[in-house]
Amino acid sequence: MTTRLTPGRWRGLKSTSTDQAIFTILAFDQRGSYRKMLPAGTDYATAVEIKREIVLTLTQKTSAVLLDNIYGLLPAMEIRGGCGLMMAYEESGYSGDSTYRRLIFDPDWTIEKIKKMGAEAVKLLAYYHPRSGALADEIESVIAEVIAECRRWDLPLFLEPMSYSLDANIAKESAAFAETRPQIVKETAERLSKLEPDVLKLEFPYDAAFETDRGRWQAGCEAISAASSVPWVLLSAGVDFEIFAEQAQIACSAGASGWLAGRAIWKEAAQMDAAERARFIKDVALVRTERLAEIAAHSRPWTDFYAPPAASETWYK
């Protein structure tokens, strides 16, 4: 059964996807982590320029780009007209300790401002663990409020739940957490899709450092597709490109509606000088983007989930 969308949400999804209703979106909304990737002493203007160079070239081959409010204005104003624009809403980071992560927002950055700057969609990252009890309920309540505000401005919301460990003695990068990750991602998709974000941006269910069985990778992605009642796209989480390309191939064949990827495509460029960076962007990162676009061709269209608004003589009333 498909859900009939409002005009703004339908147009927003159309504007951020390909003609085949598949998402091939470049992610470059990093702020704090982006600063850490850059050479020491890099000033604001240079950080913006590096982001602009990467974005303007790679968005030749993507359906949209995800940017941020700190460094993203200039790239957003210069991207080609056929490229959709999505803006991150949450503030970088979280409040609380590493095992109890709350959402934080900049009071000067609002959904209204995202709409007014011409963006077609909103992205919200929320650290989330479905078994964190009262905290999970609190995060879900905040997400519901953000969804309501996006509805008010008729913008689609891409929700990015990011898993983490509830035990300070168990790192997310550990084998112990990796064992629980497939179930956590699946439960997250099931619970949060019930809140009806327009799209879920999800982690790959298996950690490639600990699980290499591609059959299990496939089954894990199929489980996510069965659990989610809304379209989902795969995020890259900073893994090396070749690993992400294989993950994207499996996810897209298992029911994902494309990908929303960043560091796996462009991360090496952040440390390069201007000449080396220009060559890398053109000869490596752009080729990676083209390859991922070809992989996404086998995705499930988001139009399997949504229908356009019904037209009538009085629809605008």
N, C-alpha and C positions, 0 to 999 in steps of 0.2 A: 504494500500500500504506500502510495506517495503522498507527501505533505505539500499542500499548496502554499507557496511563498508569497510574501508581499513584494511589490515592485522593486524596492530598494535592495532587498536581500537577494532576489533573483538576479538582478543586474550586477550586484556585487560578486556573486559566484560566477556569472558569465564573464565578467571583466577580469577575473583572476585565474581563469582556466583557459584551456585550448578550445578550439572549435569542436573538439570531440568531447568536451566536458570533463577534461582530465587536468589535474593540477600539476604543473611543473614550475615550482616557485623557488626562487633564489632567496635564501635567508641571510640577512646581514643586519640584524637588529642588536648585535652584541654591543655592549657598552663597557662595563667594568672588565669583562674578560678580553674585550678587544684592546683596551689600553695595555693589558698585560702582555698581549701578543706583539705589540709594537716595540721597536727599539727604544731603549731608555732615552728620555728627554724629548720624545716626539711631541710637538706642540699641537694645539687644537686644529689649526688650519691644515696642517699636514695630515692629521688623522682623517679629517673630512675629505681631503683630496685623494688619499689612498682608497677610501671607501667609494668615492665618486668614480675613480678609474675602474675599479673592479665591477661596480654595478653597471656602469654605462656599457661596458663590453659584454658582460655575461647576460644581461637582460635582452640582448638581441635574440637569444634562444630560449627564453623562459616565458611562461604565461603571466608571471607577476613577480614582484619583489617585496620582501618583508624588511622594513626599515624601522629605525628608532627616532625618538624625538631629540636626542642629543647631537648625533652626527649625521642624521639622515635627511635633513631638509634639502640641502643642495642636490644630492643625488635624486631625491624625489621630484624636484622641480625640473630635472634634466632628462629623466628616462623617456624613452620613445612613447609616442601616444598610444600604441597598441599594447603596452605593457601595463598590467594592473598594479595597483599600489595597496599594500597592506601595512598597517602601522601597529607596532607593539604598544600595549596599554600599560602593563605593569611596570613598576620601577625595578631596576636591576637588583637582584639579591632577594633577601627575605628577612623578616624579623624573628626573634627567638633563637634558640640554639640549633645545632645541626640535626637534632632528632625531633624538633618541634618547630616546623617552619610555617610561618604565617605570610600571607600576601601583603605587600606594601605598594602604595601608589603615591605618585607625585600629585599633590592637590592642584597644581597648575597645569596638569596634562589630563584632558578629559575626552570622553567619547565625542562630545560636541566639537571640540577642536580637531579631532581626527576627521570628522565629517567635513568641517569647514575647510580643511587643507586639501580636500579633494580625494582622500583615500576611499577605496571601494570596500575595504574589509578591515576588521580588527583582530589582533592576536592577543590572547591572554595566556601567559605561562603561570601555572600554579603548581608548586611542590605539593605532592599528594600521595598519601598511602591509604588504600581503602580499609586498612585494619588499624587506623590510628584513633578510632573511637570518636570522642567529642571533637577532636581537631578535624577529622574528616568531615563531620557534620558542619563545622564552622566554615571550612573551605568551600563546601558545596553551597552553603548559604551565600557566601560572597560571590561565587561564580554565578549563582542565580540572579543576584542583583546586577552583575555586569551584563548578563544576557538581557535582562529587562531594559537596561539603559541602551544597549545596542539596538533592541527592538524599537525603542523610542525614536532613535535616529535612523532606523531602517537600514542598519548595516549588518552584514553577516559576521558571526564570531567564529574564529578558529581557536579552539581551546587546546592548549598544550599542557597536559598533566605530566609532571616530571617526578619519577619515583625516587625514593631515597630510603636509607636504612633508619629504622627506629631504634636501633641498638648502636650506641656510640662505639662499641667494640667490634662492630662488623661494618667494614667499609663497603660502599656500593660497588667498588671495583674488585671485591673479594669473591672467591668461589662460593662462600656461604650465601651471599646475597644473590649470586647468579642462579642458584638453585631455586630461589623463590620468585625470580623475576618474571617468568612466563605467566604464572598465576596472578601476580600483582598487576601486570599490564592488562591481562584479560579482565580481571575484576574491575579495574579502573575504567576500561572501555564500557563495560556493562553498566556500572553505576553512573558515570558522568554523562553517557549518551542519553540517559533518562531525563537529564536536565534540559535537553534539546539545544545544545550548541549547534551551529550549522555544520561544522566539521571538527573532527578530532585530529590533532597532530600528535602521533604516538611514537614511542620508542619501539625499536625492534624487540620482540619478546625474548630473544636469547642474547647473551653476551658471547660474542665470537671468540673471546679469549678462553672460554671454558667449555663451549659447546660447538662442535664442528659438524655434527650430523645434519646435513641439509634436509633430510626427511623430517626431522624434528622442527627445523626452521619453518618449513612449509606448513606443518600441522599447527605450529604456534600462531602463524599469521592467519590461517583459516579459522582458528578459534577466536581470534580478535574480530574478524569479519562477522562471525556468527553472533558474537556478543554485543557488537555495536549496532545501535538502531539508526545511526547517522553515518555519513561517509567518513572515512579516515585516510590520512596521508602519513607517510613515513618520514620521520626526522632523521638527520644523520648523526647527531650527538657527537660530532667531532671525530668519528672513526676514520681511518685511512680510506682513500677513495675506492680502491679495489674491493675492500670489504663492503663498503656501502653500496657499490654497484650491484654486487651479488645479493645483498639484502633487499635492495629495491626491486630487483628482478623477481625474487620470490614473493615479496609483499604484494607487488602489483599483479602477479598472477594468482594471488590468493584472495583478492577482493579489495585491496586498497585502491583509492582513487587518485594515486599519484604520489608525489613526494614534495617535501618542503625542506630543502637542504642548503647548508651553508659551508661550514668549515671543511667538510670532506672535499669540497670543490676548490676553495680559494685560500685555505689557511696558510700555505707556504708563502704566499705573496706578502703577508704582513711584515715579514722580516727582511725583505729584499730592498735593494736600492732602486731608484726610479727606472733605470734602463733594464735591469734584470726583471723587475716586476712587470714591465710592459711586455717583455717577451713571454714570461710565464703566463700572464693573463691570456694572451692571444694563442700561444702554442700548446698550452696544457689545460688551463682552467676552462677555456671555451670549448675545447675538444671534450673534456669531461662532461660539460653541460649538455652538449649535443648527444653524447652517448646516453646520458640519463633520460633525455627527452625521448630517445628511441625506445628505451626500456619501458617508459611510462605508457607507451602506445597500447600496451596490453592491459591497462588498468580498467577498473569498473567505473563507468561514468557516474558523476554525482547526480545526474538527471534520473538515475534509477531510483533515487530517494525523493526527489522534489519535482513539483510541477509549477509552471508559471502561474501568475495571478489570472483569474478569469476576467475576460474583457466584457464590458457591457456599456451601454450609453451613459450609465451613471456611476461607473466604477470610481471616478475621482471624488465622489461625494463621501 
